[in-house]
Amino acid sequence: RTDLPVSYSPPTLSSGLAWIADRGSSLVVREDGREESRATIDEPRGSGLLRFGLNAMGAGVLNYLSAIVDYLLIGRYLGPKALGLYYLAYQLVSLAHFKVVAILLRVLHPALAEVQKDLERFRRGYLRAVGGIALFVFPVLAMLWALADPVVTVFYGSDKSGAVRLVEILCVMGVAKSVGGAVGPVFLGRGRADISFLWNLFALATTTVAVAAGLPFGAEGAAVAVSLNALLLLAVSEGIVHRLVPMDFRAYLGSLAPAFLCAALAGAATRWVAGLASPHSPVAALICGGALGALAYGALIRAFHRKAMSEAIELVRAWRG
């Protein structure tokens, strides 16, 4: 599944274990010429690093379970047809944003780790990161919501039309999970892998309950439940982050608002154009709606939030560098 690295970064755990292996022992040469490994790291520090690694690994396991629990329950209780449509819709939404988020999180984690003790720089880095994620992901999801019908029809065929409504619903989940994915690097960047573990345990529990509650209403009910749960998890996780890194909640909303509003307006315009073109040709609706949406979003961002463009370019350069 494509959304596994939302709150867990495998390179962090492997790097941490490598650090322990590198610094936790050293080779010395005995008088008989044999090499012998001896511990050089103090026990309290070593046990702390071990706890960090185990918590991070446990968080990864729990995050994996959270990522597949909806598939398991839908397949078990609604059958393969419903699971197939849900899987198609989820993968479309995932492709639209999790790939971008994964790229940006590669930049975010090491950047936050470098300023772990400087809370002001940590705060600014986090807000810039979520703002950059919103700038790239929100318009893609708005376009996908607006063009769900022609996208499914053109790429998967009219027989998969049952996935259209699921795509539209899960776009809400995509918005919440995209910016919520930044909390993982914050937990680890602050050295709180224990919180990451507990957070993923909580996420697994709420996701399981939410999907189970939505199952009586079919795949759409499960999609609605998953999306509402994603919004809940976003609110709770941001509350935790704001305790670890004190910041004004208005500043957080302010980093998201420009991209959200511009994407919403562009998405509404796209939906209108696609509605006019769809009766004639799904392909025409896809091309015309997509082109208009991209132009509208670019113009709105340039007019009202030009600074965000330069910050986004810096993030991309940092990743490529």
N, C-alpha and C positions, 0 to 999 in steps of 0.2 A: 504494500500500500504506500502511496506517495507522501503521506503527511506524517510519517513517523518522527521526524526531527523537530516537532513542535516545541517540546520542552526538554529535549535531551540531545546533547551534542556528542556523538561517539568520539570525535577527535579529542574532546576534553578528557574523557576517561582514559583513552589509550595513552594520551600524552602524560596524564598524571601517573599512570602505572609505570610508564617508561622513566619518568622522573624518579620515582621511588626506586626502580631497579638500578638506575644509574648512580643515584646518590646514597642508596641504602646499603651498598656494599662496595668494597674495593679489593683489588688483587694485590697480594703481597708475596714476595718470594722468600721461602724459608731457607734455612741453611743447607738443606739437602737438595735445593734447587727446584723443589715443587712449588707450584702456585697455590695459594690458599685464599679463599674469599672471606673477608671479615666485615662485619657490620660497622658502618661509620656514622650512621644517623642515630640521633638520640631516640630512645623508646617513646617518649610522649609525642614527639613530632611525627614519628613513624606511624603510631597508632592513629593520630589525627588524619594523616594522609590516607591511611587504609580505610578509615570510616568514610572519608570523603568519597573515595573510589567506590566503596560498596553502596553508599547511598545513591551515587550517580548511576551505577549499574542497575540498582533496584528501580530507580526512576525510569530508566530506559525500558525495563521489562514491563512495568505498569503502563507506560505510555504506549507500548506495543499492544497490550491487551485492550486499552481504551480505543485504539485505532481499529480493532477488528470486532469489537463486541457487537456493534450494530449489524455487521455482516452475518455474524453467527446467529443472532436472534432472528433477523429477518429471514434468513435461509431456513432456519429450523421451524418457524411458526407460520410464515407466509408463503414459503415454497420457492422453487428456483426461478420462476418467471418474475416474481416480484423482486427477488434478489438481483436478477440480471438487470432490470430497469434501474433499480436503486444504485447498483454498482456503476452502470454507465453514467448516470447523472453525477454521482460523487466523483468519478474520475474526471469528468469534464470540469467540474468546479475546482478539483485539486490541481489539474493541469494549468488552470487559469491563474492560480496564485501561489501554490506551495512551492513551485519551482523558483519563483522570484523570491519568496521569503527565504528559502534555503540559501540562496546566493547572498542575500543581505545579512543573514545571521552568521555566515562565515566571517564577515567583516566585524559584526557587532561584538561577538564574544571576546576575541583577543583585544579589541579596542577597550572594552569595559574592564577587562582584567588588568590592563595597564594602568588604569586610573582608579583602582579598587578603593584606595584610601582617600581619594579626592572626591567627596560626594557631589560637589558642585559640577565638576567636569563629568562625573558619572551621570548625573541628572541630565545635563545638556546632551551628552552622547545618546542617552536612551531616547529622549524626546526627538532628536534628529532622526534616529533610526526608525521609530514608529511613524514619524512623518514621512520618511522616505518610502517605507513599506506602503503606506496609504496612498502616496502619490502614484505608485506603479500599479498596485493591486486593485484599488477601488474602481478605477475606470474600466479595467478588464472585466471585473465582476458585474459592473453596471451594464456593460455591453453584452455580456453573456446572458444576463437577466432579460434584457430587451430583445435579444435575438435568439432566445432559447428555441423557439419553434423552427425557424429556418435552419439553425445550426444542427439540430437533431435530424430534421428531414433531409438536409443535403448530405450530411456525413454518415448517417446511420440508417436512413430510409424511413418511410412513413409508417412502417410497422412498429417502429420504436417510439411512436408519438406519446405513449404513456410516460416516457421519461421527461417530457417537456415541463410538466408541472413540478416534477421533482427537482429539475435543474433550477427553476425559478425559486423554489423554497430554499434549496441548499445554498444559494448565493448568499443568503443571510448568514448562514453558518460560515461561509468563506470569509465574509467581512470580519466576523468576530475572531475566527481562528488566525487570520493573517496577522493582525496587530497583536493578538494574544500570544502568538508564537515568540514574541520578543521577551517574554518573562523568563523563559528558561535560561538564556545567557545572563540575565540579571541575578537569578538565584546562584548560579555557578560563579559568576563574576564577583559576587560578594562573599564567596566561600561558603554558601549555605546550601550544600547538596542535601542536607537533612530536610530542609523546607521543600526542595524539589521532589524528594521522595514522597513526603506527606501530601504535597499538592497533587502529584500524579495518582496517588491512592484515592484522594477525594474525587478527582476527575473521573477515574474508573467507576467509582460508586455512583456518581450522579449520572454518568452517561448510560450505565446499565439500567438504572431506574427510569430514566427518560425514555429510552428506546422501548422498554417493556410497557410503559404507560401509553406509548403511541401505537403499539402493534394492533390493538383492537380496531383502529381506524385505518389499517392498511399501510402500504408503503408511504403514502403521503403523510399519514399521521406520524409515522416514525421519523420522516424527514422534518416535520414541524417540531417534533420533540427534540431532535438532535440540534436543530437551529436555536431553539429557545435555551437549551442547555448550554450551547456555545456562548450565548450572550451572558448567561449566568456566570459561567466560568470566567469570562472576560472581566466582569465586574468584580468578582471575588479576587482574581489574581492581581488586578490592578490595585485593589485595596492592600494586598500583601506587599506588592512592590513599593507602594507609596509609604509603607512603614519602614521598609529597608532603605529606601532612598527618599527622604522627605521632599515632597514637591507639591505645588499647588495643582489640584485636580483640574482647575481651569486651564492651566498651561498644557496639561495632557490633552484635553479636549480641543484646545486651540491648535495643537499640532496636527489633529486629524480633520478638523472642521473644513478647511479650504478644499482639500481633496475630496472629502465626502460630498460637499455641496456641489462642486463642479462636476463630479461624476454623476450625481443624481440628476442634475439638469441635462447633461449630455445623454444619460440613459433614457430619460423621458423623451427627448427629441428623437433618439434612435428608435424607440418603441413606436412612436407616431409614424415615422417614415417607413419602418418595416411593416406596419399595419396597412399602409397604403399600397405597398408593393407586393405583399404576400399573396393576394388573390391572383396576381398575374404570374409570379414566379418566385419560389423560395430563394433561388440563387440571386435574383435581382434584389430581393429584400435583404439578403445577407450582405451583398456588396454595397448597396446604397446606404443601408442603415449603418454598417460598420464604418464606411468612409465619413458619413456625416458625424457620427459619434466621436470618432477620433479627432476630426477637425474642430468640433465644438469643444471638446475637453481641452485640447491644446490651446485654443483661443482663450477659453475661460481662465485656465491656469496662468497663461502669459499675462492676462489683463489684471488678475486679482492676487496672484501668488507667485510672482516671477522669481522671488528668492528661492523658492522650493526647487525650482529647476536646477539652479546652480548647485544646491546641496545634493540633489539626486545624482548629478553628474559626478560630484566628488565621491559619493558612495560607490558608484560603478568603477571609477578609476582606482579606488582603494582596493576593491575586490580583484580587479584585473592585475593590479600591481602586486 
